[in-house]
Amino acid sequence: MRSKFFAKLLLGVLPLIGLASGCSPYQGSATAYLTWHVVDAREPDPLTAPSLECALKNVQYVRVQLANSTLFDFPCSAYSGETTSFTSGTYTVDVLALSPTGAAQAAQRISVDMFGRTNLGHFIFQVR
């Protein structure tokens, strides 16, 4: 008799424990970091092409643009950057090499889950 009571009590309480545990999507923040270099687009293999100075290829900024239109611009000559905090989630991310006038010299698109501090990777910009 007593074991049936405890079994019913346990079955009645378990669903409430699940509700109290806060099993909802993560609503934290994230940052993203990346590195890059610029190569001449005429080189046959960007992986082995010599790295060039940004100014030589008229690249002044590298922009990271999240699908929700959040923008982060970095000086190209830094060859690395880290964003400020934004809401975590899955994003389509455009990474662009921009001229001083803001014209895209090269662009790459990735899709990535960003939670906490996320490494976007190393980008090679092939610029004419």
Beta strands, then each sheet from edge to edge (+ up, - down):
strand 1: 29-40
strand 2: 61-66
strand 3: 71-75
strand 4: 80-82
strand 5: 86-87
strand 6: 89-98
strand 7: 104-114
strand 8: 116-127
sheet 1: 4+ 1- 5+
sheet 2: 4+ 1- 8-
sheet 3: 3+ 2- 6+ 7-
end
